[in-house]
Amino acid sequence: MAKNIELALRIGVAARDLPGIESKTLVAALEEMVGAPFSAHKFSKITPEMLAQTLGLEVNEGVTAAARCLADGLDDNVAKALAPQYGQKPKAEGSVRVAFASNKEGQMDGHFGSCKQFIVYDITADSAEMVESRGTLHLLVEDSDPDPAVKNTERARMMSDCDLMYLCSIGGPAAAKVVRSGAHPLKIPTGGAIDELIAGLQEKIRNNPPPWLAKAMGIQPTLSFTDEDDDWDEEDDAA
């Protein structure tokens, strides 16, 4: 298992032992205690007293369990059970695979680099099948890494089987990684209900899909364009 994923799983499990403390709050506390980038060696120095003081808590059973998890790591079987599994299902024939950056059920409301999950669908002109929800808990360590070469790399990689990605925002370097992975980022700053976005995409597919979208679906693109197609320009979406 990749080092960053194992450390991120430690953080996620430790956060569960700390009522009222979210994973991102714990990440900030760890940065204060041991500094980024994280490593197993740095985590091995964490004690219940250090953790309690940084979080403003009393040393109790939960804090002790969290500190032990961070310092000692997870049992191999537990780590394997918690590790993410995605991209196992082949894309439906004649469909486009679409990921929606999401923080709330049924909504596309996330930033690429911080959303809690990506909801993935296989979509045709007449159908939409949910493939899976890809959580991002295992990316906590990567997301906190100050090295731009590391940050968001795994997020882009986990979307490599997708053709299109809906999100509220994405930075230039991250967008470049997404494009290199094979996905087309489409920014909608106001977000929206996933069902409504799917309906809009299906209408686009039925009427006049852009060439790149037609290619992804394995259909012959038409050569006529309207002003509405400007919203799908790769240059604008990847900025």
Secondary structure, DSSP 8 states (H G I E B T S, - for coil): --HHHHHHHHHHHHHHTSTT--HHHHHHHHHHHH-SS--HHHHTT--HHHHHHHHT----HHHHHHHHHHHH---HHHHHHHS---S-S---TT-EEEEEEESSTTEE--BTTT-SEEEEEEE-SS-EEEEEEEE-GGGHHHHH-S-TTTTTHHHHHTTTT-SEEEESB--HHHHHHHHHHT-EEEE-TT-EEHHHHHHHHHHHHHH---HHHHHHHT----S---GGGGGG-HHHHT-
